[in-house]
Amino acid sequence: MRDGGPDGELGASLRYLSQRYTMPYREVAGLLTDIAVEELGHLEMVSTIVYQLTDGLSPEEIKASGYDKYFVDHTLGVYPQAASGTPFSADTFQSTGDTIADLYEDMAAEQKARTTYDNILRMVKDPDIVDPIRFLRAREIVHFQRFGEAMRIVCDHLDSKNYYMFNPSFDS
């Protein structure tokens, strides 16, 4: 299930919630909170799709689909893991406390999530899956743009003594 992978919705929501605490600018902290909450909604959507696709599968269908290893551990329960089968881990996201580093991390995460949705859309043709995946993909693009706006807000607060390659704690 995608929502537990390194670029999934669970990691995104936790990444942004974790980063908001050290964000020095209220407007950007609010944006991180808003997007984190929306990502939790995306997690619910992806989990619902997975549940609907697996509900009522027979043992033969489970085996034929390659879902049998998952089934042995989780039956048809929705468990956060990557498509590769790797369980979710907080190791898959960063929260450094460095405003610039975290926002670049966030922008990259949104692009990787969009790519994952692109890959799903290449493989799936069922409109009941394609339509919500297209919606989620569009939201990843909006989030990327919002993090770009956040980067501009942060950069507007920077000066020659406080830009991304200069850390006054170490560089004099």
C-alpha positions as CSV (number, residue, x, y, z in Angstrom):
1,M,0.0,0.0,0.0
2,R,1.5,3.3,-1.1
3,D,0.5,5.5,1.9
4,G,3.1,4.0,4.1
5,G,6.1,4.2,1.7
6,P,8.9,6.7,1.8
7,D,6.9,9.2,-0.3
8,G,3.5,8.3,1.1
9,E,0.8,10.3,2.8
10,L,1.6,9.1,6.3
11,G,5.2,10.2,6.1
12,A,4.2,13.5,4.6
13,S,1.7,14.3,7.3
14,L,4.1,13.5,10.1
15,R,7.0,15.4,8.3
16,Y,5.0,18.6,8.1
17,L,3.5,18.3,11.6
18,S,7.1,17.7,13.0
19,Q,8.6,20.6,11.0
20,R,6.0,23.2,12.1
21,Y,7.3,23.4,15.6
22,T,10.7,24.9,14.6
23,M,9.3,27.1,11.8
24,P,10.0,30.7,12.9
25,Y,7.4,32.3,10.7
26,R,3.7,31.8,11.7
27,E,2.4,32.0,8.2
28,V,4.6,29.1,7.1
29,A,4.0,27.1,10.3
30,G,0.3,27.5,9.5
31,L,0.8,26.3,6.0
32,L,2.7,23.2,7.3
33,T,-0.1,22.4,9.6
34,D,-2.8,22.9,6.9
35,I,-1.0,20.6,4.5
36,A,-0.2,18.0,7.2
37,V,-3.9,17.8,8.0
38,E,-4.8,17.5,4.3
39,E,-2.2,14.7,3.9
40,L,-4.0,12.8,6.7
41,G,-7.1,13.1,4.6
42,H,-5.2,11.7,1.6
43,L,-4.1,8.8,3.8
44,E,-7.7,8.0,4.5
45,M,-8.5,8.1,0.8
46,V,-5.7,5.8,-0.2
47,S,-6.6,3.4,2.7
48,T,-10.2,3.4,1.5
49,I,-9.2,2.5,-2.0
50,V,-7.0,-0.3,-0.8
51,Y,-9.7,-1.6,1.5
52,Q,-12.3,-1.5,-1.3
53,L,-10.0,-3.3,-3.7
54,T,-9.3,-6.1,-1.2
55,D,-12.6,-6.5,0.6
56,G,-14.2,-9.8,-0.2
57,L,-11.3,-11.4,-2.0
58,S,-11.3,-15.1,-2.1
59,P,-8.2,-17.1,-1.1
60,E,-7.7,-17.9,-4.8
61,E,-7.9,-14.3,-5.7
62,I,-5.5,-13.4,-2.9
63,K,-2.9,-15.9,-4.2
64,A,-3.3,-15.0,-7.8
65,S,-2.8,-11.3,-7.1
66,G,0.4,-11.8,-5.2
67,Y,-1.3,-10.5,-2.1
68,D,-0.8,-13.7,-0.1
69,K,2.3,-12.6,1.8
70,Y,0.6,-9.5,3.0
71,F,-2.6,-11.5,3.8
72,V,-0.7,-13.9,6.1
73,D,0.5,-11.0,8.3
74,H,-2.4,-8.6,8.1
75,T,-5.4,-10.5,6.6
76,L,-7.2,-7.7,4.8
77,G,-6.4,-5.1,7.4
78,V,-5.0,-1.8,6.0
79,Y,-1.4,-1.6,7.2
80,P,1.0,1.2,6.2
81,Q,3.8,0.0,4.0
82,A,5.4,0.8,0.7
83,A,4.4,-0.9,-2.5
84,S,7.6,-3.0,-2.1
85,G,6.3,-4.4,1.2
86,T,8.6,-2.4,3.5
87,P,6.6,-1.3,6.6
88,F,6.3,2.4,7.4
89,S,9.1,3.9,9.4
90,A,9.8,7.4,10.7
91,D,13.2,6.9,9.1
92,T,11.6,7.8,5.7
93,F,11.2,11.5,6.4
94,Q,13.3,14.4,7.8
95,S,12.7,17.2,10.2
96,T,16.0,19.1,10.7
97,G,14.9,22.3,12.3
98,D,16.7,24.1,9.4
99,T,14.0,26.1,7.7
100,I,15.5,26.0,4.2
101,A,16.5,22.4,4.4
102,D,13.1,21.3,5.6
103,L,11.3,23.3,2.9
104,Y,13.5,21.8,0.2
105,E,12.8,18.4,1.7
106,D,9.0,19.1,1.5
107,M,9.2,20.3,-2.1
108,A,11.1,17.1,-3.1
109,A,8.6,14.9,-1.2
110,E,5.7,16.4,-3.0
111,Q,7.4,15.9,-6.4
112,K,8.2,12.2,-5.5
113,A,4.6,11.7,-4.4
114,R,3.4,13.2,-7.7
115,T,5.7,10.8,-9.5
116,T,4.2,7.8,-7.6
117,Y,0.7,8.9,-8.6
118,D,1.9,9.2,-12.2
119,N,3.2,5.7,-12.0
120,I,-0.2,4.4,-10.6
121,L,-2.0,6.2,-13.4
122,R,0.2,4.5,-16.0
123,M,-0.8,1.1,-14.7
124,V,-4.4,1.5,-13.6
125,K,-7.4,2.2,-15.9
126,D,-10.4,1.7,-13.5
127,P,-12.1,5.1,-13.2
128,D,-13.1,4.4,-9.6
129,I,-9.3,4.4,-8.9
130,V,-8.1,6.8,-11.5
131,D,-10.4,9.6,-10.5
132,P,-9.3,9.9,-6.9
133,I,-5.6,9.3,-7.8
134,R,-5.8,12.2,-10.3
135,F,-7.3,14.3,-7.5
136,L,-4.5,13.3,-5.1
137,R,-1.9,14.0,-7.8
138,A,-3.3,17.5,-8.4
139,R,-3.1,18.2,-4.7
140,E,0.6,17.2,-4.6
141,I,1.2,19.8,-7.3
142,V,-0.6,22.4,-5.3
143,H,1.4,21.5,-2.2
144,F,4.7,21.8,-4.1
145,Q,3.6,25.3,-5.2
146,R,2.6,26.2,-1.7
147,F,6.0,25.1,-0.4
148,G,7.6,27.3,-3.1
149,E,5.5,30.2,-1.7
150,A,6.7,29.3,1.8
151,M,10.3,29.4,0.6
152,R,9.7,32.9,-0.8
153,I,8.3,34.0,2.5
154,V,11.3,32.6,4.3
155,C,13.7,34.2,1.9
156,D,12.0,37.6,2.3
157,H,13.1,37.4,6.0
158,L,16.8,36.7,5.1
159,D,19.6,39.2,4.7
160,S,23.3,39.1,3.9
161,K,24.0,37.7,7.4
162,N,21.3,35.1,7.3
163,Y,21.0,33.3,4.0
164,Y,21.0,29.6,3.2
165,M,24.8,29.1,2.9
166,F,25.6,31.1,6.0
167,N,24.9,30.0,9.6
168,P,25.8,32.7,12.1
169,S,26.4,30.0,14.7
170,F,29.3,28.6,12.8
171,D,30.4,31.2,10.2
172,S,31.7,34.6,11.3
